[in-house]
Amino acid sequence: MELILALAIGTLVASGLWLVMRPRSFQVIIGLCLLSYGVNMFIFSMGRLRMGAAPILDPSVDIDPTAYTDPIPQALVLTAIVISFATTALFLVVLLAARGFTGTDHVDGKERDS
Amino acid sequence: MNETALFDFAGPQHMLIAPILIPVIAGALMLFYEDRQRQSKLGISLVACVLMLVVSVDLLLRSKGTGPSGGNLIGLYVLGDWPTPFGINLVLDRLSALMLVLASLLSIPALVYASAGWHGRGQHFHSLFMFLLMGVNGAFLTGDFFNLFVFFEVMLAASYGLMLHGSGAERVKAGFHYIAVNLVASLFFLIGIALIYGVVGTLNMADLAQRMPGISDQDRPLVHAALAILGIAFLVKAGIWPLCFWLPSAYQMASPPSAAMFAILTKVGVYVILRLGFLAFAPGSGPSAGFGAEVLFVGGIATMAFGSAGILGSQAMSRMAGYAVLISSGTLVAVIALAMQDGGVPILGAALYYMVASTLGISAFFLLVELAERGQGAVAAMLALSADLYGAPDEEPEEEVTGLTLPATMTILSICFAALAVLLAGLPPLPGFLGKVMMLSSLLQGGQGGTTASWVFFAVLILSGLATLIALVRVGVQTFWAGDDEGPRVMAIEIVPIAALVLMVLVLTWQSRPVMRYMEATASALHRPQVYIDGVITAERTVDQREEEAASE
């Protein structure tokens, strides 16, 4: 599972970085989305990988911390998802405005050759 | 709830959260008003900013400690009353109080300037302005990494809105680059936070600093990597070369009141580098002491050199202001690096003094540039023509400004401009000079004297001042002497904020002794992170106290 997760994060981040460095604004925004997926999964994995363990302690039984998963990365990733979603949405609006002003989807507003 | 609890709620210890609450309440309140009611919104914003100034001055006065506390009192606000390493807390010390005062000092002139017309050129200027201040104040006060990220994002989201305020093709293009760079930097920020949590198991800055010496050799490289990745986000924000290419064009294109406020944004990056550098990499943190100082030094020097080259090569005054921002933050980062390598207290104190002076000066410069460029005559048209050859953007159509015009506008503007040029270039008698001389003299006297790094810094600091002077004198002569006789149409309300900022700089010169004493005490507190760490770690929960009181009754 660790290997699969590591490969998935690596693929997402690598593809995201590749797309962010493209000169088309649509590719940039998709790249940012992929990057934030990769980063979110990375945060998630920092709480150690566990299957079927609850993050909330049950006070009615004897508490054995090893049987639970760490809740903090889950809380962090939730916040991070909300924030990166909001900022990406805002970026999309700017993308549309830039597209409207320049009539092209090149990030500099004009093709390099023209 | 008994009477004491009620008193607690309004007690002075709750003042600590006021710099965050005031702007968020004011900003949210304004969303209920229709956007055309700008005068009411302006009123609310001004009241909020003045309140913030009062609160932050009060906090500054209360953060001054006495001898036993190292001259640094830690104010702690435990949100939700959770025990310290787990809960979210706000920490106030001398440095953060200083930054809070600086932010609120900048906000009032920018608001007054915006009221002359800029706040009407887009939607929700005042709310965005308030949310920007909320993010900035929160970033100065927070004591843990994740909330630092959250406040950074609040600040950045508001700054995206302010950056695009007024719209227009060029502004949107510059804003597009600005947003893209900052979004990627935020993702680096998250990776750094996640790595720190994964390895050290804490997000609290003081807790991390406490655990730094005990980290195993196996984990240490990971922690270093995490803090280095985190550092990228702050270096982008501070505009350190080679992560600064977005900055001059973004700041040039932003509307003047927004740009005047953006002067503090680079200082937020510098603030976090300062805070983390002296907490996590303090001399007491074992093998990690001074980690990254070399990189910061090289980056700072490169930024100063890049800024100097840029300011000499700029055609427009507004672009020069952007490069002046780079020179200022480059100087600060280089000094932080020197101070981290046993540079001593005096150089850091001088750098803090220089930071306050240059931030006020750059903010005034952004406001002044727009007025000066408004009155461009034939020479400026020629300049604009040559700027066009270099691919500089077109001049935007100006709205006709109506209202009272001042006589001798150009005289007042040119006096302010001369004062700012003297300040930014570091000529006597203004604080730019005082700060630089104190930095250089403490370099010569301190333990760093004679090392290669100190000589490099010495040379680059003087050369960057020279470059600033040449560039500003050149553009000043073109604008104020070679311009048409008829000055720009300027309203009193536009000149007053600039004059107020210049006046603040003069006060800083006049009162340089007490100000410097405060800065030195701040620098010495930064060199003694144990006060900060103990202040945060040993903080008591109010519930515990109440339980004890209840038990004793």
Chai-1 contact restraints between the chains, C-beta under 6 A:
chainA,res_idxA,chainB,res_idxB,connection_type,confidence,min_distance_angstrom,max_distance_angstrom,comment,restraint_id
A,V28,B,A180,contact,1.0,0.0,6.0,A-B,restraint_1
A,L32,B,L183,contact,1.0,0.0,6.0,A-B,restraint_2
A,L35,B,L187,contact,1.0,0.0,6.0,A-B,restraint_3
A,V39,B,L187,contact,1.0,0.0,6.0,A-B,restraint_4
A,V39,B,L190,contact,1.0,0.0,6.0,A-B,restraint_5
A,V39,B,I191,contact,1.0,0.0,6.0,A-B,restraint_6
A,F42,B,A194,contact,1.0,0.0,6.0,A-B,restraint_7
A,I43,B,A194,contact,1.0,0.0,6.0,A-B,restraint_8
A,M46,B,A194,contact,1.0,0.0,6.0,A-B,restraint_9
A,M46,B,Y197,contact,1.0,0.0,6.0,A-B,restraint_10
A,M46,B,G198,contact,1.0,0.0,6.0,A-B,restraint_11
A,L76,B,F146,contact,1.0,0.0,6.0,A-B,restraint_12
A,A80,B,L190,contact,1.0,0.0,6.0,A-B,restraint_13
A,I83,B,E153,contact,1.0,0.0,6.0,A-B,restraint_14
A,T87,B,L183,contact,1.0,0.0,6.0,A-B,restraint_15
A,L90,B,Y160,contact,1.0,0.0,6.0,A-B,restraint_16
A,F91,B,I179,contact,1.0,0.0,6.0,A-B,restraint_17
A,V94,B,G175,contact,1.0,0.0,6.0,A-B,restraint_18
A,V94,B,F176,contact,1.0,0.0,6.0,A-B,restraint_19
A,V94,B,I179,contact,1.0,0.0,6.0,A-B,restraint_20
A,A97,B,V172,contact,1.0,0.0,6.0,A-B,restraint_21
A,A98,B,V172,contact,1.0,0.0,6.0,A-B,restraint_22
A,A98,B,F176,contact,1.0,0.0,6.0,A-B,restraint_23
A,F101,B,A169,contact,1.0,0.0,6.0,A-B,restraint_24
A,F101,B,V172,contact,1.0,0.0,6.0,A-B,restraint_25
A,G109,B,K173,contact,1.0,0.0,6.0,A-B,restraint_26
